């Protein structure tokens, strides 16, 4: 099943994708793709619905983040062997955990805003895990039972804030719009091999990142289990699991995002994101003038 959330920002409604790629509204059946709506019982019930019986959404409907009610937005650093190599970092002995602010979560095609005083905002295509059941001290061999599904995440990062301002990575990871999720939340039954998903990110039509979950150091089950030993994971929480090589930081010389850039992210079976970049001052000027911002 491919689940979506659609509508105006902050007022998204649940939906799903039918066999022909049409977007269907679930708001008459389910309150939200969040909390109890992510339980195994809820997902099983949704899977029994005939999509053709649901209202078809009009073309151009905005897609919001594919999960709502996220309380913990956790990220894993340096989790791809080839990405660690491009940064010159050692392979971590245990997963590196940091937090992204839940307030940075936006839709898959929403505008990305460069933070005020940003000089080094970077891109990162990532596989994200959405938790479907409360998880605490779980073992890796049972961890996937606690997963509602997977989606694409762009783990946007301001490298100067992250690496040159002292303290933890969190500074450069949680700025507004730095967590696009979606377009779909895809349940695990539609993903035959979590360890062999092709990933890519294009910038202005040029391929920057090409990778695969085959080079992950810690796999999805290991990550969910590991994180659950340090915090209580709740339905709707998101863990984004690291990026393959090709980030701007790793280029010689480094290449960072600027206003009017466009990113396109893809992961096998999980769809596509497309984001336009805008500078902070340009964004605020548009808002003040009442102009469209997406």
N, C-alpha and C positions, 0 to 999 in steps of 0.2 A: 504494500500500500504506500502511496505517496500522499502525504498530508500537507496542507498549506494553511496559512492564515492570510486573509485578504481584507482589503478596505483601508480606510484612513488610518494614519499613524496614531496609535494609542487607542483605537477603536476597532481592532481587527476581529474578524469572525472566522470560525473554522471552515475548512473545506477539504476537498481531495481532488486528485487528478484521475480522470477516467482513462479507459484503455486507449482512447484516441487522442489523449493529451488535453482534453477539455477540462476546464476548471469548474468544479461543482461546489455548491454551497451546502455546508453541514449545520448551519446555525439553527435549523429546526430540530436537530437531533442531539447536538452537543453544545455545551456552553463555550468551550475553548479547547485548543490543543495545548493543554496545561494541566498541572495538578492531577486530579482523578481521571481526567480525560486521557492520560498517558498510561494508565494501568493496563495490565495484560487483559483483564476482563473487558475494559473499554475498547481496546484495540481489536479484540476478537469480535466484539459486537459490531464495530464499524466495518470489519472485513466482510460481514454477512450482508451488508447493505448493497443493493443494486445501484451503482452510480447513476444509471439512466433515470432512476426515480427522483434524483436530486435536481434542484434548479441549476441551470447552466449560467455561469457568470459571463458578463459581457466582455468582449475583447478590450484590452487595455486596463483591466482591473489591476490595481496595485497589489503586489504581494508584500506582506509584512514578514518579519522574522517568523520562521516556521514553528517556533515554540514560544509560549507565553509564560509569565510567572516565574522567570528564572531568578533564583536567589543566589546561587553560587555559579560564577562563570570562571572556571578553572582552566589554566593553560599549562602545557608541557613544553619545556624548552629543550632544544638540541636533541630531538628525538629521531632524527634521520641521520644515518651514518655519513651520507654524502653531503648533507648540509653542515654537519659538525666539521667535516674536512674543509669545506670552503671557507669557514670562519676561523680555521686554525685551532679549534677547541678540541679538547680530549673527549673521548666517548664517555658519557657519564656512567658511573657505577649504579646509580639509582635515578629514577625520573626526577627531573628538575621541575618543581611546581611553582607557579606564580598565579596571581589573580588578574583578571580583567574586570572592570566595573560592569555590572549588569546594565547600567545606564548607557553603555556604549553600544548596546545591541540595536541594530536597525535591519531593515529589509534587504533582500539580496541585490536589489537594483537601486537602492536609495543613494543619494549623493554622499560622497565622502568629503568631510570638511577638514582641511589642513588646520591644525591647532594654531592659535595665536602664537607668534614667534617661532613657528616650526621651521626647521632647516633641513631635517633629515627624516621625513616620514617615508616609511617603507611598506612593502606589500608582503603577504605570506599566505599562499593557498594552503588550507589545512582541512583535514577530516575531523569533524566534530561529532561527539557522542552526546546524545540526549538521554538523560536518566528517566526511567519510567516507574521506579519503585524505590522506596527508602533503602539506602545501602550503607551499612556500617560494618567494618571488619569482615568484608566478604573475601572469599578465596578466588583466585583467577579462574579455576575450573567451573565456577558457578557465576562469574561476574556478568556474563552476557544476559542472564535472566533478569538483570536489573536495568537493562538498556531498552528504551522504547524504540530508538532508531538512530540514524546517522544523517548528517547534512554537511554542506560545505560551509566553512568559515573563512573569512579573510581576516587573519590576525594582524591587523594594521598596527604599526609600531613606529613611534617617534624615537629614532635611535639616539639622538642627543639627550633627550629626557631620560631614556632607558639606561644609557651607558656612561654618560658624562656628567650627570647631575648628582651622583652619590645615591646611597640607599639601594632600594630594590628595583627590579625591572618594571614593577607595577606602574611607576611614574609614566613610562612611555607607552603603556598598553591599554589604558582605559579612557582615552580622550573621546569626546562625543563622536559617534559614527564609526568607531574603530572596531566594531564587531558585527559586520553583516552576516546573517545566518539565512540559509535557504538555498534555492527556492523551495525545496521540499524537505520534509522529514520523512525519510524512507525507512520502513520497517525492515528488520533483519532478514525476513524471509525472502526479500527481493535482492539480497546481496549474497551471492553464492560463495565469494571468497574475499573476506575482509583483508587478507594479506597480499592481495594482488590487484589493487585498484589504481589505475592510471590517473595522474593529476597534472594539471597545467595551469599556468597563468600567462596571459598575453597583456602587454602594455602597448597601447596605440597600434595594435595589429602585429606587434613583434613578440615572438615567444621568449619569455623570460625564465619561467620555471617549467621544467619537465621532470616528472618524478613518479614514484609508485610507492604504495604502502609496503611493498616488499622490502624496502630499505629502512623501515621503522626499527628502532632499537628495542623499544618496548611496545608490544601490540595492544590492541584495544582492551582485551580482557585483563592483561597485566596492569594497564593504566587505571582502569576502573577499580580494580582490587586495591592497588597501591594507594590511590587517593582516598578510598573509603577508610583507610587506616589512620588518616589524619583529620578527617572531617566527616560529618554526617551529610551524605548526598540525598537530596530530595527530588521527587518528580519535577521535571522541568529544568533541573540543573544541567549545565552544559560543560563538557570537558573538550577542549580543542587540543589536538594531539601532536602538534609539531608540523614543520614544513620541510619539503625537499629543497635542494639547492636552487639557486637562481635569484635570490633576493638582492635588492639594490646594494645592501651593505657589502656583499661579497664581490661586487664588480670592481674592476680596476680601470679607471677610478670609480668610486661608488656613484650610483645613480639613484636619486630620490624623486618622490612624486612632486609634481607641480600642478598648478591650476590648469584645468582643461584636459589633463591626462584621462585616459579611459582604460580601465582594467576589465578583463574577461577571465573568469575562473571556471574551471571544469574539473569534475571528478566522475569517473565511470559510474553510471547508474544513479548519480545524485543531482544531475542537472547542471545548470550554468548560472553564474552571477555576472552582472555587468554594472560597473559603477563609474560615474563621472566624478572627477576631483575638482573641488573649488577651494580657493583660498578663504581664510577666515573673514577678512575684510570684505571680500566680494559677496560672501554669504550674508553677512550682516546687512550689507547695503541692499541686497535683494529682499530680505525680510522687511527692512524698513520701508521699502518702496511697494510692498505688497505683491511682489512678482513671484511667479512659480519658482520653487526651489528644488524641484526634481525634474 
